[in-house]
């Protein structure tokens, strides 16, 4: 064990950012051998619908088992697809928006420290009332992105925050289409890809550290993949999308290579035909992706299922455990 890691349990990326040095120079500058690290291994799920919930719970992604209570969101009944992201190993998770009829809190952003169980804390506001947005970040580079959504009527707006601070979101640019999308990124490599929903198979991309309008990436394998889940393996460069609004394709998973423009490719199948999933996250470069909750089209009810895949391979998902209750469209993020 290095002299520094005896006393500090933080990632190499975080150390480099704090001291303003390149990762490759840490050993010579600090006089210590710092091992590579992939960040944390905790995933959290917040809010959700059916019934509407303010619950936050967590899992250890590299294991299997049922979710455990973490705390509560500030605003109760955060249904209809809350949006979550994090700054990875820097350990802050964000939950934004979500709406319940007449709730009046559609623009709020809240945060937690992922490694510490607690209730959420106010962060700031989105640029307008909305929900069902895509959300992602460039990890420890500290920029979080929200895109698209519903208000009512689908939106094409992209906005951003600095995850480690607090404050209101700022305009970034526009998607090529108005949609209810999902998003993945290759973390510190700075590309985000948005897979459109609401009867569109279009995928767009942006460079997260800049601002500007999105550009065309390629197409999904289906035009009815919305109210679905997404996650990625960060700098390993693969994004995956799972589930569907349509019962006909609702067990399908597809993948993309984030740095390469192109269409989605079949990955495998979920355990059942599910839509309104929302809760996707991963331990990023450690390659496990998890999907939680959703609406099972064959059972005609919401479920508490958590399942997992190895993102760098292809294949069907495997049972992980259960949420504390049946619900859909909650947000997911991790400290990886």
C-alpha positions, 0 to 999 in steps of 0.5 A: 500500500502506498504511503498516501493511500494508507490515509486517504481512500480517494481515487487517482483522478481526484488526487490529480485534480486536487493537486493540479497535476497529471496522473502520470506525474503523481509518483514523481511529484508526490514521492509516492506510488499511487495505485490506479483506482476505478472509484467507488462501488456504490449505486443509489436509486432515488424517487420513482413512481407507482406509487410516487416515492421520495425514497433513496436506497443503495446497493454495492454494485460488484456484489448481489443482494437487495437494496438498503435504505439510504435516506429520503429526497427533500421533496416527497412523491418524486415520480415520473422519471427523476434524473440522476448523475454523479461526479464519479469517484468525487462522490456526489450524486445528483437527483433532479426534477421528477413530477407528481400532478400538481406537485409544483417542484418540477425544477428542483435539483438535490444532492447527496454524498454517495458514500454516506447515508443521509437525506438529500440537500438542496442544490439549486434549480433547473432552467424551467419546470420539466421531468423525464430528462436524460442525465449524465456527466464527465465523472471527476471532471465535474460537469453534469448534463440534463437534456430533453424531457417533458413539460408538458410537451417534449423538449430539446433543451440541454443544460449543465451544472458543476456537480461539486458546487451548488447553484442553478443549471445553465443553458448548454445548447439543443438536441437535434430533436425534442424527445424523452431521451436517455444518456451515456458518456465515456466519463473523463473522455468527455463525450455524451450520447443521447438516445431519443425517445418518444417515437424516435430512434435518433441518437445525438452527441455532445462534448461535455466540457464545451457548450453548443448544440448536439450533432447526429450520432446514429440510430437505435435499433428500435423507434419505440425505446423510451421510458427505458434505462441506460448506463455505461462503463465510462472510459472503457467506452461502451454505452448500453440501453435497456427496456422499452415503452413497447411490450414487443421489444421491452426485453431488449438491450443494445449497445454503442461504442461511444467514441465511434459514430454509428448505430446501436447493436443488439446486446442481449435481453432483460429478464422480462419485458419491462419499460419505465425502468429509469434506474440504470447505473454502473461501477463504470470501468469495473464493467458491471451495469445494473437496472432497477425497477420498471413496469413489467408488461406481461405482469401488467404491474410495477416490479422491484427487480434489480438485474445486472450485465457485464457491460464489456461483453454481450449477453442476457442480464442476471438477477441481482436482488430487489428494491424495497418496493415495486416502482418505476422511473427512479433515477440511478447513479454511482460513485464510480 
